[in-house]
């Protein structure tokens, strides 16, 4: 059991990478700019799906429009997320950690979580946006344009 728990993070990371590679073309946009330790993938749809390494919990997610390189308006977001729980069992001890797991879809209501801001207005083709997540107290973001 201990050996499975030690290899689980590596297996989850491998499964995530294989899943995100897909077949022919990538199903994710190329980021225009990004920062932070957590890589956020954004799907190519006009109602995008946001993904990050499987098993990583986030405590907040927001989407802003950008104007002249700075955040303009918050379109949608959640903070203090305590929706999904991940139970880690090590020997006789268990730990429950709360947060949202990947993926999260823009505009979709997270059960039991109060929307912080925004009404998830339609994203416009060619407009630049920023998705920001906080995981373990660290902020990461990715900027993209809807193709």
Buried (B, 14 or more C-beta within 10 A) or exposed (E): EEEEEEEEEEEBBEEBEEEBEEEEEEBBBEBEEBEBEBEBBBBBBEEBBBBBBBBBBBBBBBBBBBEEEEBBEBBBBBBEBBBBEEEEEEEEEEEEEEBBBBBBBBBEEBEEBEBBBBEBEEBEEEEBBBBBBBBEEEBBBBBBBBE
